C-alpha cells in the first residue's frame, strides 16, 4: 500500500481468522516454504569477504599515502564499514548460525572490532525497538536527542538550540545524519563504562579499544594532521549518513502507538513498518532493511529470503485486512521529511493515526 496515511481495518474480511491467531498460520506457511532455513554458503562468503575487503582498503590507504586523494578512500571505507554493520545486524538477529554463541561472537567481531560499534549497546536498544516499534515509552528509536519523531517529544520544553533545531528539522534531517557516525561511536564507548549488566564487557572493551585507537593511529601515521582530520570527518560523516538513510525509511512517518494501546503481534509489526521496493541492487545497498515488514515479523529470517517472503506476506496481510505499506525509495524519504517537518512545527495531529481514531479497533487487538 502506497502513501503516508494507511487505513487500518477494524475487522478481518468475512471468513478470515482473527489476527490473534493469524500469525501462527503465516509462520507455518513461511516455514513450509523453507524461508527460515539457514544460508551458510551465502553468509560464509560474506564473512570471509568482509575482512578481506577491509584489509585491501587499508592497504590501499597506506599505499596511497599523504594526499587529498585519500578522501575517496574515506568514502569507500564509509561504504565498507556500513556493509559490515549490516552483516553484524544479521548475526545479531540469529540469521547466520543456529548457535546463539556463534552469532554473538560474530556480532562482536564485526561490530566492535571492525566497525567500532558496541554490540551490547546495540542489542539492548534494538531488542526494545523490535518488541514495540513506534510505541511511546517503549521504542528507543523514537526517543532521539535532537530530532522529534512524535508530538509528545516535540511538546517537551527544551533549550533554545534544540527548540530551533526541531523547528527546522525537516530541512536539517539529512545534514544531521552526517553526525550519526560520531554519535554511534560515542554511544558505544559510553555503554562500555556505564553501570548495568553487559555480557562480555571486557571483550567489547578490548575490541573497541583496538579498533578505535588502532584506526586513529593508522590515520595519523599515514596522513598529515590537516588531511587526517578532514579524512576522519568525511569517513565518519558518510558512514553515519549511509546508516541513517538505510534505517530512516523503515518506521518514521508510520503510526505512533499510544502507551496504553495493545496490539496483537501481526498488527504490531506490520502496521508500524514500511517496505521500500526496488531492485536487487537496492537489497544489497540497504542490507535487506528495505524488507522491514518481513524482518520484523521474522527477525531470524536470512537476508536472501526476505525478497522471496515479501509477496507471500503482502498477500497474506491483504487477505486478513492488515495494511501492508510499500513505497519507492525516494517516496519513502519524502514521507519521512514531510512527517518530521510537521512534528517539528508543532502540529499536534501530525499523523491522523488510525490506531487512535478507530476506537473500535479494540475488538481486533489482544
Phi, psi and omega in degrees: 000132183264166176099175185251001181236075179294147177258126183261125177283146179272343181223147174288162178301159179304132177088349181275148179290155177296151184293343178297332179249354186294326182295324178300318178295317179298316180300322178295320178294318180296314178296320181298332179270005177073021185281352176256003178291145181292151177241074186296320180298315179300312186283325177296324176300316180290321181293327176282321183290325186302305179292330179294313180296318178297318178299318178297318179298319180289323175296318177297322178300314179293318183293321181294322174081198188279089180207155179292346175298343180294346177295332174291323176297321178300318179295319179296317179297324178299319179292315182297314179298321180293318179296323176293322177298321177298320179294321175297324176300318178298316180295319181296334178268013177063031180276339189268304184243159172289321183289123176297324180296317178297315179298319180299313183290326175296319178297319179295318181292312181292312185284302185286310188282320185266321184261326182093028176241134181289122177294318180297318178296312182296316183299315180299315182289315187287328178297318178294323178297314182295327182292323183215070182298132176063022178262128180301134178080355183235326184264112180292342181286350174252011176245073185266149184290331184245304184278132175265126180245009175218149178303327180298315179293320181294331183280347181292149178279124180233174176293168183298327181292311180296321179299316179294316180299317180290331176291341180239019190292336176297317179287324186270358187305306183291319174300324180296328179299337178295342178265357185294324180298314178297320179296319180297317179294317181295318179296324179295317180294317179300320182295327181300324187248008178278156176288163180109163183288133176214108181296143177055041182304315184290327175295319179293318178299317181295312182295315180295321179296314179300314183295308187286313181290315180299319181294315179296318178299315179300314182299315184279342173285324184273323187251151172290157188307316182298311179294323182298316181295319178292320177303312181295322179296317180293314183296312180293321181296312181290325176299311179295320180296315179298314178300318183295315183286343176280324184266333187300318185290349192290321185223336184293130184093354172272167184305140173264125188272129176299156183300324189272353185273133178245133180237152172291163188301316183300310180292320182302324183272320185283317186292336183261002186244149180232129173272154175241113182279152180172191184277179176294332176298320178295323176304317180290314184298325182259008177061027181081357181289349176289346174258063188289325179299310181297320180296321181286327178287323183226076185302332182269005178292126179303142185308315182294348179270349184297318179298321180291326182283334187303311180297322178299312183289323178298315180294320180297317179296318178299318181294335182253012176068027178253112183302132181244112187265129178212129180222173175284167185299307184290329175296323180295320179293322178297321178297314182298312182296317179298318182295307183291335175294317179294322177298313183296330179279358172087019177286118186294320182262063185292337178213105184298079191297117180299336181294333179267319186293320185267084184299336181286358178300336181307333180289340184252007180244161181207000000 
